[in-house]
């Protein structure tokens, strides 16, 4: 079994589209079965946009992590994990 993964990014709409294909290989690596998923478009949110959206929603950002292990967010982090709370009523 081998898989192929391809990303296409469209800057004008901030959309990343994922294309994935699995191939079952037979003798001499000939393809005997192929499964191709429908393209999966995903909107890309930049850090400043998420900060703005959370602020507009009335939330206070407590922390931003770069992964689910609470590693610091850096430029090449694979994720943005936001910890935000609604401020307490005074």
N, C-alpha and C positions, 0 to 999 in steps of 0.2 A: 504494500500500500504506500502510495506517495501522495502528498498534498502540495498544492500550489496556492500561494496567497499573493494577492496583488492589491495595492492601495492606489487610488487616484484621488488627488486633492484639487478641488476647484476653489481658488481663492475668492472669487467674486461672491460666492454664496456661503463660504466657510463650510463646505460639505466635503467630507471624506467618504469615499465609496469603497467598500471592501468586496473583493471578488475572491471566491474560494472554490477550488476544484479538488476532488479526491479521485485518484485513479488506482484501481486494483491491477496489479501487474502479474503477468503469467511468465512462462518461460522466456528467457532472453529479453526480459523487461518489456514484453509486448503488453499493451493495454487491453485488458479483457473486460473491464467494467469501468464506467466513468460516472461520477456524480458531481454535478455543477450546481451550486447554490444560487439562488436569486441574488442579484447585487444588493448589498446592505448599505444604504446611505446613512451617514451619521453627521449631525451638526457639530462643528467644532466650536467650543466656547473658549475665548481667551480669558486669562486671569482677570484683567481689568473689567471685562464684561460681567463676570460672575460676581465680583466685588460690588459692582454697581447694582446688579439685580438683587443681591442680598440686602444691600442698603435700602433700595426702593421698597423691598418687602418688609422693612422695619426690623431686620435682624442684625444682630451684633456678631461680627466674626471673632471667634475666640482663637481659632487655629486653622492653619492650612498645612496639610501633609502631602507628601509626594507619593505615598502608597498606603496600603491598609495595615502596614506594620509601624505606622507613625514616624516614618523617616522624614526628614525635612524636605520641603518642596524646593527643588532646584530646577534650572532651565531644562534639563533632560529627563525630568521625572516622567514616569509612565502614566500617572494619574494626578488628579487634583481632588483631594479628600477634604471637604470643608466641614468645620465644626462651628455652627452658628446657633445662637439662641435669640429668642425674643426677649427684649429688655424687660425687667421686672417693673410692674406698675408702681409708681411712687405716689 
